[in-house]
Amino acid sequence: MLKTKRQQAIVELCEVHGVVTVKFIQEQLKVSDMTIRRDLDELASQNRLIRVHGGAKSLDFENERPVELSHGEKKQLHSREKEYIAQQAAAAIQENDTIFLGPGTTIELMTKYLPAKHLRIITNSLPVFNLLTANEKHDLYLIGGEYRNITGAFVGSIANETIQKLSIQKAFVGVNGITEEYVSTFSIEEGKFQQLVLDKAQQKFLVADANKFNHSDFYNFYSLKEINALYTDDAISDSVKNHYGQYTNIIH
């Protein structure tokens, strides 16, 4: 399909459905996700659609709320990059560490690469908890609270009160967007909890694929200047790495 026809088809999909994901466009047009992302960025620069994290929405889309992708949709996005990031981040964990693992598909992948030694693991993510229950070497703690089905995370006052009573050596938190020094997520409740986690941690780490840079979500919850390191993938450009490197240590 010619580029002009492909881009027109993307615009029409947005107009018909209001909001579309990269995966949905890929299924309809049978082209690579990298091609779609380039098309979406170009179409957004031409003011033919509005770019959102993981996809796009039409210019006249009535619902102005940011779009939160489902857990299943997020799993389909940038799977190779997430696997790479998970392996790199897990290498920072040592025997007997007390760590926090937040919600998110990249951090779920980290569970595959944890050292086969004793760890104390705290999480508010039900998927992360379920992935770790079979490992008897770890002391595993699940933070409860109000359950968000779309991400599998527990949040709210109960979760916030509990996390403030615990000591954390290393925290690993995912983000939906990174713009200048600030990182963002969709949910205010999840963002507030993650802020408390990072404030409590002796060492603070973020995980984010390169596609998250120069994008923002609904709620800014932390500053890169307060983070020890951000783990990303090898697709990050030198210019983006150098720019964000002024705020924190970028590891890829």
Backbone bond lengths (Angstrom), bond angles and torsions (degrees), N, CA, C in turn:
res aa  C-N    CA-C-N  psi(-1)  N-CA   C-N-CA  omega(-1)  CA-C   N-CA-C  phi
1 M - - - 1.463 - - 1.524 109.88 -
2 L 1.340 116.78 132.43 1.450 120.81 178.17 1.522 110.96 -63.91
3 K 1.325 115.40 151.62 1.458 120.56 -176.89 1.526 112.20 -57.19
4 T 1.341 117.21 -44.44 1.466 120.02 -178.06 1.523 111.86 -62.61
5 K 1.352 115.95 -41.28 1.462 119.84 178.85 1.523 110.73 -69.53
6 R 1.329 116.81 -38.41 1.465 120.43 179.85 1.526 110.30 -63.98
7 Q 1.316 117.05 -44.77 1.455 120.18 -178.99 1.530 111.50 -67.63
8 Q 1.324 116.67 -36.28 1.461 119.33 176.30 1.521 110.53 -64.87
9 A 1.334 116.42 -38.12 1.463 120.85 178.03 1.529 110.74 -64.14
10 I 1.336 117.05 -37.59 1.465 120.67 178.46 1.526 110.33 -64.85
11 V 1.334 116.45 -44.72 1.460 120.56 178.13 1.529 110.58 -59.59
12 E 1.325 116.79 -42.49 1.468 120.62 -179.84 1.522 111.54 -65.75
13 L 1.337 117.27 -37.76 1.464 120.20 176.41 1.533 110.26 -61.71
14 C 1.329 116.47 -40.91 1.463 120.36 177.85 1.529 110.86 -63.31
15 E 1.316 115.70 -42.33 1.464 119.34 -177.71 1.527 111.64 -67.15
16 V 1.327 116.55 -34.86 1.461 120.55 -178.79 1.533 111.07 -75.10
17 H 1.340 116.26 -44.42 1.464 120.61 -171.61 1.529 113.53 -99.69
18 G 1.321 117.09 -12.60 1.461 120.01 -178.52 1.513 111.95 84.14
19 V 1.338 116.18 -60.41 1.456 122.71 178.39 1.522 108.59 -129.24
20 V 1.330 117.35 134.57 1.465 121.32 177.81 1.523 109.67 -134.28
21 T 1.315 116.40 147.49 1.459 121.56 175.61 1.523 110.07 -95.61
22 V 1.319 115.44 162.26 1.467 120.22 176.19 1.525 110.06 -59.20
23 K 1.329 116.52 -40.83 1.461 120.74 -179.39 1.526 111.10 -62.01
24 F 1.327 116.50 -42.21 1.464 120.42 179.47 1.529 110.63 -62.91
25 I 1.329 117.06 -45.19 1.465 120.75 178.72 1.520 110.46 -61.93
26 Q 1.333 115.67 -41.80 1.459 120.53 179.70 1.525 111.10 -59.95
27 E 1.320 116.56 -41.98 1.465 120.39 179.16 1.524 112.03 -65.74
28 Q 1.338 116.19 -34.17 1.464 119.74 -177.84 1.527 112.49 -78.43
29 L 1.325 117.52 -38.37 1.466 121.17 -172.00 1.530 114.35 -104.41
30 K 1.347 116.52 -11.02 1.463 120.94 177.31 1.521 112.57 58.98
31 V 1.333 116.90 46.42 1.458 121.94 174.60 1.524 108.32 -128.74
32 S 1.325 116.97 167.30 1.460 121.00 -174.50 1.523 111.39 -70.11
33 D 1.342 115.65 154.76 1.459 118.81 179.61 1.524 111.65 -67.28
34 M 1.335 117.93 -29.77 1.467 120.28 177.79 1.530 110.47 -65.47
35 T 1.330 116.41 -40.33 1.467 120.28 177.14 1.519 110.44 -62.99
36 I 1.325 116.55 -42.50 1.464 120.96 -179.95 1.522 110.76 -63.87
37 R 1.335 117.07 -43.65 1.463 119.48 -179.87 1.527 111.25 -62.37
38 R 1.339 116.39 -39.47 1.471 119.17 176.91 1.528 110.68 -64.22
39 D 1.332 115.54 -42.44 1.467 119.48 178.55 1.528 111.20 -61.86
40 L 1.329 116.22 -43.50 1.460 120.05 -178.61 1.528 111.19 -63.43
41 D 1.338 116.65 -42.52 1.458 119.76 178.30 1.532 110.94 -62.70
42 E 1.333 115.94 -41.51 1.467 120.06 -179.74 1.522 110.82 -67.69
43 L 1.328 116.93 -43.22 1.457 120.79 179.44 1.531 111.58 -65.10
44 A 1.332 116.14 -36.11 1.467 119.66 177.35 1.524 110.47 -66.62
45 S 1.342 117.65 -39.55 1.464 121.06 178.58 1.529 111.46 -65.51
46 Q 1.340 116.30 -26.12 1.465 121.85 177.69 1.531 112.05 -88.78
47 N 1.343 115.73 2.69 1.473 122.27 -179.71 1.526 112.14 59.86
48 R 1.345 115.92 37.93 1.465 120.27 177.80 1.529 111.40 -100.20
49 L 1.331 117.45 -14.15 1.457 123.67 174.58 1.520 107.85 -158.81
50 I 1.322 116.88 175.31 1.462 122.62 178.72 1.520 108.60 -113.20
51 R 1.303 116.95 122.34 1.464 121.84 179.49 1.522 109.65 -76.18
52 V 1.314 117.94 130.78 1.451 123.45 171.65 1.521 107.56 -127.03
53 H 1.332 116.01 162.92 1.462 118.94 -178.09 1.528 110.58 -61.58
54 G 1.329 115.40 122.61 1.460 120.37 177.94 1.509 114.76 86.50
55 G 1.354 118.40 3.18 1.455 119.69 -178.34 1.511 112.60 173.24
56 A 1.329 116.47 -141.69 1.463 121.43 -178.00 1.518 109.57 -157.97
57 K 1.340 115.72 163.92 1.463 120.72 173.49 1.525 108.88 -135.23
58 S 1.326 115.68 157.85 1.451 120.83 -178.21 1.527 110.50 -70.80
59 L 1.319 116.59 158.78 1.462 121.85 -178.08 1.525 112.28 -63.37
60 D 1.338 116.98 -32.67 1.464 120.06 -177.08 1.523 112.44 -104.06
61 F 1.338 116.22 21.56 1.457 119.29 178.72 1.521 109.29 -60.85
62 E 1.328 117.74 124.60 1.465 122.06 -170.01 1.525 112.50 -72.39
63 N 1.309 117.22 -35.34 1.465 119.90 -177.29 1.517 108.91 -81.96
64 E 1.313 117.89 110.87 1.459 121.60 -175.12 1.526 112.90 -86.92
65 R 1.320 117.91 0.06 1.464 119.24 177.84 1.515 110.75 -67.96
66 P 1.355 118.47 144.26 1.456 119.97 174.70 1.529 110.52 -58.43
67 V 1.322 115.91 155.22 1.458 121.50 -176.97 1.523 109.44 -95.53
68 E 1.314 116.89 125.44 1.458 120.96 176.04 1.516 108.41 -106.10
69 L 1.327 115.92 117.67 1.457 120.05 179.07 1.523 110.01 -72.94
70 S 1.323 115.66 151.90 1.457 120.37 177.32 1.522 110.31 -72.50
71 H 1.322 114.96 164.04 1.465 120.68 177.67 1.526 110.53 -57.49
72 G 1.316 117.46 -41.82 1.460 121.56 -179.89 1.516 112.16 -65.30
73 E 1.343 117.39 -40.90 1.461 120.74 178.53 1.523 111.01 -64.90
74 K 1.331 116.61 -41.57 1.463 119.82 179.67 1.525 111.66 -63.10
75 K 1.327 116.53 -34.24 1.469 119.77 179.02 1.519 112.23 -61.02
76 Q 1.328 116.30 -29.03 1.465 120.48 -177.53 1.522 112.74 -80.73
77 L 1.329 117.66 -14.94 1.452 121.42 -174.59 1.523 111.62 -89.84
78 H 1.342 116.90 126.72 1.463 123.34 170.91 1.532 112.69 52.59
79 S 1.313 116.81 46.41 1.469 120.88 -174.67 1.532 111.94 -64.23
80 R 1.328 118.36 -39.41 1.468 120.15 178.79 1.515 110.65 -63.43
81 E 1.342 116.43 -44.31 1.451 121.06 -178.89 1.527 111.29 -63.95
82 K 1.328 116.30 -40.97 1.460 120.05 -179.93 1.526 111.61 -64.69
83 E 1.313 116.28 -38.91 1.467 120.39 177.71 1.530 110.51 -61.07
84 Y 1.314 116.02 -43.46 1.464 121.94 178.77 1.527 110.74 -61.72
85 I 1.328 116.30 -47.29 1.469 121.01 -179.14 1.528 110.44 -62.68
86 A 1.316 116.77 -43.80 1.463 121.45 -178.27 1.525 111.36 -58.53
87 Q 1.318 115.77 -42.86 1.467 119.98 -179.01 1.526 111.07 -66.84
88 Q 1.336 116.55 -40.97 1.457 120.54 179.75 1.529 111.26 -65.79
89 A 1.330 116.64 -44.37 1.461 120.17 -177.19 1.522 111.55 -67.22
90 A 1.328 117.12 -40.02 1.465 120.89 -178.86 1.522 112.01 -63.13
91 A 1.328 116.76 -24.48 1.465 120.46 -179.80 1.529 112.17 -67.08
92 A 1.332 117.39 -15.84 1.468 120.80 179.27 1.523 112.34 -82.67
93 I 1.331 117.55 -5.60 1.464 122.01 -176.18 1.517 110.18 -94.45
94 Q 1.335 116.05 133.81 1.460 121.47 -177.57 1.527 110.71 -121.39
95 E 1.325 114.78 163.76 1.464 120.59 -178.91 1.527 110.96 -54.58
96 N 1.329 115.25 138.91 1.469 125.06 177.53 1.532 113.79 71.60
97 D 1.316 118.57 7.97 1.462 120.50 174.24 1.523 111.14 -65.52
98 T 1.319 116.12 147.60 1.458 122.05 167.82 1.522 106.53 -102.47
99 I 1.321 116.94 112.98 1.460 120.61 -172.50 1.524 110.94 -122.45
100 F 1.324 115.04 153.86 1.458 121.77 170.07 1.517 108.45 -111.99
101 L 1.341 116.07 130.81 1.454 122.37 174.86 1.525 108.01 -116.04
102 G 1.319 116.96 117.30 1.455 121.10 -177.79 1.513 112.89 -83.10
103 P 1.324 117.14 -179.25 1.462 121.07 177.07 1.521 111.04 -73.68
104 G 1.318 115.45 158.96 1.462 119.63 177.12 1.510 111.85 131.34
105 T 1.315 115.62 149.12 1.466 120.42 -174.33 1.523 112.63 -69.84
106 T 1.334 118.63 -31.82 1.468 120.04 177.10 1.518 110.44 -66.57
107 I 1.323 117.04 -43.08 1.466 120.31 -179.51 1.522 110.74 -69.51
108 E 1.327 117.54 -32.62 1.470 119.24 173.59 1.527 110.39 -58.76
109 L 1.318 117.10 -39.45 1.465 120.88 178.10 1.523 111.47 -67.45
110 M 1.319 117.93 -28.18 1.463 120.71 177.89 1.514 112.00 -59.16
111 T 1.338 117.46 -29.09 1.464 120.05 -177.75 1.523 111.86 -61.02
112 K 1.334 117.64 -23.45 1.468 121.63 178.85 1.521 112.06 -72.74
113 Y 1.342 116.86 -22.74 1.463 121.13 -171.29 1.522 113.85 -113.85
114 L 1.331 117.38 9.09 1.456 119.45 177.48 1.525 110.06 -64.56
115 P 1.336 117.89 144.72 1.466 119.77 179.09 1.526 111.27 -60.32
116 A 1.310 115.49 143.14 1.471 120.95 -178.23 1.529 109.71 -80.72
117 K 1.313 115.32 52.74 1.453 122.59 -178.53 1.533 107.99 -137.36
118 H 1.336 115.60 173.80 1.461 119.36 -176.61 1.520 111.51 -66.75
119 L 1.349 115.83 131.03 1.451 123.35 173.87 1.522 109.11 -137.74
120 R 1.323 116.21 152.73 1.457 120.74 167.05 1.521 106.38 -105.30
121 I 1.342 116.51 118.39 1.460 121.44 -172.52 1.521 109.97 -118.11
122 I 1.321 115.65 127.08 1.466 123.05 176.84 1.528 107.55 -113.99
123 T 1.316 117.14 136.77 1.461 120.21 177.57 1.522 110.40 -150.54
124 N 1.315 116.09 152.78 1.475 121.04 169.62 1.524 110.28 -111.03
125 S 1.338 116.21 13.65 1.465 122.27 -178.49 1.523 110.08 -103.64
126 L 1.326 116.66 119.24 1.458 119.60 177.64 1.530 112.05 -64.80
127 P 1.354 120.35 -41.33 1.475 119.10 176.45 1.527 112.72 -60.62
128 V 1.332 117.74 -41.58 1.467 120.44 177.77 1.525 110.04 -63.07
129 F 1.325 116.51 -45.99 1.466 121.20 178.88 1.530 111.02 -57.21
130 N 1.321 117.12 -46.79 1.466 120.76 -178.69 1.519 112.09 -63.19
131 L 1.328 117.23 -35.03 1.462 120.84 179.56 1.530 112.21 -69.67
132 L 1.321 117.35 -21.34 1.465 120.95 -173.99 1.524 114.17 -103.79
133 T 1.315 118.07 -7.51 1.472 119.80 -173.08 1.527 113.65 -64.56
134 A 1.318 117.59 -24.69 1.466 119.91 -177.27 1.524 112.68 -80.01
135 N 1.334 117.96 -12.63 1.465 121.25 -176.57 1.527 109.98 -91.28
136 E 1.316 116.27 107.07 1.455 121.29 -175.81 1.528 113.06 -79.54
137 K 1.319 118.09 -7.54 1.464 120.71 179.65 1.529 111.85 -75.89
138 H 1.328 116.88 -20.12 1.455 120.82 -174.17 1.528 111.56 -101.64
139 D 1.345 115.42 144.72 1.466 121.09 166.69 1.519 106.10 -88.79
140 L 1.324 117.25 120.42 1.450 121.96 -170.26 1.521 110.96 -116.61
141 Y 1.346 115.98 128.70 1.462 122.01 -178.49 1.530 109.35 -125.89
142 L 1.320 116.57 125.62 1.463 122.13 177.06 1.524 109.26 -105.02
143 I 1.352 116.12 121.85 1.459 121.69 176.53 1.524 108.87 -81.76
144 G 1.323 116.70 125.25 1.458 120.83 -179.34 1.517 112.82 -93.57
145 G 1.322 115.40 179.44 1.456 120.86 -179.88 1.515 110.16 151.75
146 E 1.312 116.94 -152.54 1.457 122.05 176.21 1.522 109.00 -76.02
147 Y 1.323 116.73 129.37 1.469 120.84 -173.70 1.526 110.82 -91.71
148 R 1.347 116.04 128.23 1.471 122.35 174.11 1.524 107.98 -102.25
149 N 1.303 116.62 105.82 1.453 121.46 -174.36 1.524 112.50 -63.62
150 I 1.331 118.04 -32.71 1.459 121.17 -174.78 1.531 112.14 -67.10
151 T 1.339 117.30 -27.36 1.465 120.50 178.06 1.528 113.10 -116.92
152 G 1.325 117.23 -11.97 1.467 119.88 -178.02 1.512 113.19 75.60
153 A 1.350 117.62 21.64 1.462 121.32 -176.19 1.523 111.30 -108.09
154 F 1.336 115.37 148.21 1.460 122.29 171.86 1.531 108.72 -97.10
155 V 1.327 116.44 131.90 1.458 121.57 -176.03 1.528 109.39 -139.07
156 G 1.326 116.62 -173.30 1.454 120.71 174.27 1.521 113.74 96.28
157 S 1.323 116.23 -172.74 1.461 122.09 -171.41 1.521 113.03 -62.83
158 I 1.337 117.29 -38.45 1.478 119.48 179.82 1.521 110.08 -64.43
159 A 1.330 116.76 -46.58 1.464 120.94 179.11 1.528 110.61 -62.69
160 N 1.321 116.82 -43.71 1.469 120.55 -178.60 1.525 111.67 -63.04
161 E 1.337 116.10 -42.56 1.472 119.94 -179.75 1.525 111.04 -65.64
162 T 1.326 116.27 -40.36 1.471 120.27 -177.91 1.518 111.65 -66.41
163 I 1.338 117.78 -46.46 1.462 120.16 -174.38 1.521 111.96 -64.91
164 Q 1.341 117.14 -27.90 1.458 119.73 -178.89 1.526 112.54 -72.83
165 K 1.337 117.40 -12.17 1.460 121.42 179.38 1.533 112.43 -94.02
166 L 1.315 117.50 -3.16 1.464 121.55 -173.76 1.528 111.48 -108.66
167 S 1.321 114.93 154.23 1.468 121.63 174.93 1.532 108.96 -102.22
168 I 1.314 116.64 135.25 1.468 122.12 -177.82 1.522 108.77 -129.01
169 Q 1.320 115.89 128.11 1.457 119.36 175.61 1.542 111.00 -81.40
170 K 1.331 116.39 -50.17 1.459 120.70 -176.15 1.528 109.59 -133.63
171 A 1.314 115.90 127.30 1.463 121.17 178.41 1.524 109.62 -114.25
172 F 1.346 115.73 137.52 1.462 122.59 177.68 1.524 107.98 -122.70
173 V 1.320 115.61 117.25 1.461 122.13 -173.20 1.523 109.49 -128.92
174 G 1.325 116.74 137.78 1.449 121.85 176.07 1.518 111.26 -92.38
175 V 1.332 116.21 158.39 1.463 121.67 179.23 1.523 109.34 -133.19
176 N 1.329 115.78 159.17 1.464 121.22 176.46 1.519 112.79 -97.79
177 G 1.335 116.32 -23.87 1.456 119.66 -178.25 1.511 111.65 -154.42
178 I 1.353 115.74 153.76 1.460 122.39 178.18 1.523 107.26 -137.51
179 T 1.319 116.24 114.37 1.455 121.38 178.79 1.520 108.87 -131.02
180 E 1.329 115.72 117.39 1.460 121.52 -173.76 1.533 108.61 52.65
181 E 1.339 118.16 -128.61 1.467 117.42 -174.20 1.527 113.31 -86.59
182 Y 1.345 118.13 -3.57 1.456 120.13 -171.52 1.530 112.60 -105.15
183 V 1.332 115.47 144.88 1.457 121.92 174.90 1.525 108.13 -113.81
184 S 1.324 116.03 148.28 1.456 119.67 -171.72 1.519 111.98 -136.48
185 T 1.341 114.30 163.64 1.450 122.22 175.97 1.527 107.84 -143.88
186 F 1.320 116.83 172.35 1.470 120.06 -177.40 1.515 112.20 -76.60
187 S 1.324 116.69 -44.69 1.463 122.59 -169.90 1.525 111.56 -93.93
188 I 1.328 116.43 127.84 1.465 120.32 175.57 1.523 110.11 -61.66
189 E 1.342 116.87 -41.92 1.465 120.77 -178.21 1.525 111.48 -62.80
190 E 1.339 117.00 -44.76 1.463 119.28 178.06 1.516 110.78 -66.35
191 G 1.331 116.66 -39.26 1.452 119.94 179.38 1.514 113.10 -63.02
192 K 1.323 117.19 -41.99 1.462 120.84 178.87 1.529 111.23 -63.91
193 F 1.340 115.38 -41.26 1.467 118.82 178.86 1.524 110.48 -64.23
194 Q 1.329 116.58 -44.22 1.468 119.97 -179.09 1.526 111.26 -65.60
195 Q 1.309 116.94 -32.82 1.459 120.43 174.86 1.532 110.77 -61.89
196 L 1.338 116.59 -44.86 1.457 120.78 178.25 1.523 111.45 -62.69
197 V 1.332 116.36 -40.86 1.470 121.05 178.20 1.521 110.60 -59.56
198 L 1.316 115.94 -49.93 1.466 119.95 -177.10 1.524 111.27 -65.83
199 D 1.317 117.20 -36.59 1.467 120.21 176.68 1.526 111.69 -62.43
200 K 1.342 116.85 -34.28 1.465 121.52 -178.17 1.526 112.86 -79.35
201 A 1.327 118.00 -24.66 1.469 121.62 -171.35 1.521 111.95 -77.83
202 Q 1.326 115.50 140.32 1.463 120.80 174.06 1.533 110.96 -69.21
203 Q 1.336 115.68 -37.74 1.463 121.08 176.22 1.525 108.55 -126.61
204 K 1.328 115.58 130.38 1.463 121.56 -171.96 1.526 109.45 -115.57
205 F 1.345 116.13 123.41 1.457 121.57 -178.54 1.527 110.28 -127.35
206 L 1.329 115.59 141.05 1.451 121.93 173.38 1.515 109.62 -114.49
207 V 1.339 116.77 151.24 1.462 122.20 173.64 1.525 108.07 -124.80
208 A 1.338 115.84 133.34 1.467 119.75 -177.48 1.518 109.10 -163.06
209 D 1.340 117.41 129.97 1.460 118.87 175.37 1.523 109.58 -70.82
210 A 1.330 116.17 160.86 1.464 121.64 -172.49 1.517 112.80 -60.25
211 N 1.318 117.36 -23.89 1.459 121.58 -179.97 1.533 112.74 -66.60
212 K 1.351 116.96 -18.12 1.466 120.42 -177.68 1.534 112.71 -77.28
213 F 1.346 117.22 -19.46 1.456 119.77 -178.82 1.530 110.47 -69.88
214 N 1.329 114.98 144.19 1.471 122.78 179.94 1.534 112.12 64.81
215 H 1.319 115.72 24.35 1.465 121.81 172.84 1.526 107.93 -130.28
216 S 1.311 116.78 148.41 1.461 120.14 178.39 1.518 110.11 -128.54
217 D 1.335 115.22 152.47 1.457 120.92 173.72 1.522 108.26 -113.26
218 F 1.306 117.38 -165.30 1.460 122.72 -167.23 1.529 113.81 -68.24
219 Y 1.357 117.42 -39.29 1.466 120.53 -167.99 1.527 111.04 -128.38
220 N 1.334 116.68 116.76 1.465 121.51 174.05 1.530 108.86 -78.57
221 F 1.336 116.47 124.43 1.463 117.30 -175.10 1.526 114.84 -121.43
222 Y 1.348 118.42 -8.29 1.471 117.44 179.46 1.523 110.23 -160.37
223 S 1.328 114.53 161.37 1.460 121.25 177.89 1.524 110.17 -104.27
224 L 1.320 116.19 136.75 1.469 120.44 176.74 1.526 111.53 -61.41
225 K 1.315 117.00 -25.12 1.463 120.34 -178.42 1.528 112.19 -65.41
226 E 1.339 116.09 -20.33 1.468 120.52 -179.39 1.526 112.42 -95.83
227 I 1.328 117.08 1.49 1.464 122.56 -174.73 1.527 110.65 -98.40
228 N 1.343 116.79 139.77 1.467 120.23 177.02 1.522 112.35 -71.39
229 A 1.336 116.37 -40.02 1.467 119.31 -179.82 1.522 109.51 -163.65
230 L 1.330 114.61 152.96 1.461 122.15 174.17 1.521 108.31 -120.45
231 Y 1.324 116.15 122.20 1.460 121.59 178.82 1.523 109.56 -91.74
232 T 1.342 115.74 126.54 1.452 120.53 177.18 1.524 108.83 -135.38
233 D 1.338 117.47 -172.30 1.467 120.14 -175.79 1.522 111.02 -103.02
234 D 1.325 115.33 174.37 1.463 120.90 -174.64 1.523 113.57 -77.90
235 A 1.333 117.59 3.38 1.462 120.30 176.69 1.526 112.19 -84.30
236 I 1.317 117.84 -6.77 1.453 120.61 -178.84 1.522 109.89 -65.50
237 S 1.315 116.53 135.49 1.466 120.34 -179.45 1.526 110.01 -78.53
238 D 1.329 115.82 157.87 1.468 120.19 179.04 1.520 111.05 -61.58
239 S 1.325 116.90 -38.05 1.463 119.52 -178.22 1.523 111.47 -66.03
240 V 1.342 116.77 -42.21 1.460 119.96 178.69 1.530 110.29 -66.96
241 K 1.331 116.45 -43.36 1.463 119.84 179.41 1.527 110.99 -61.05
242 N 1.319 117.15 -44.62 1.463 120.12 -179.30 1.525 111.55 -65.28
243 H 1.333 115.63 -38.26 1.472 118.70 -179.49 1.529 111.15 -65.84
244 Y 1.331 116.44 -49.71 1.462 119.12 -176.96 1.523 112.19 -78.88
245 G 1.334 116.02 -15.16 1.449 119.77 176.11 1.520 113.56 -66.07
246 Q 1.331 117.15 -15.09 1.463 120.18 176.61 1.524 111.44 -73.01
247 Y 1.337 116.86 -16.77 1.451 121.76 -177.74 1.528 112.91 -100.80
248 T 1.328 117.45 -36.94 1.467 120.73 -177.38 1.523 109.48 -157.10
249 N 1.311 115.75 175.62 1.462 121.93 178.23 1.534 109.30 -81.47
250 I 1.324 117.35 117.40 1.466 122.02 179.85 1.527 108.33 -96.57
251 I 1.337 116.99 120.03 1.468 122.20 -178.62 1.516 109.50 -113.70
252 H 1.348 116.35 127.39 1.464 119.88 178.26 1.520 110.55 -144.92
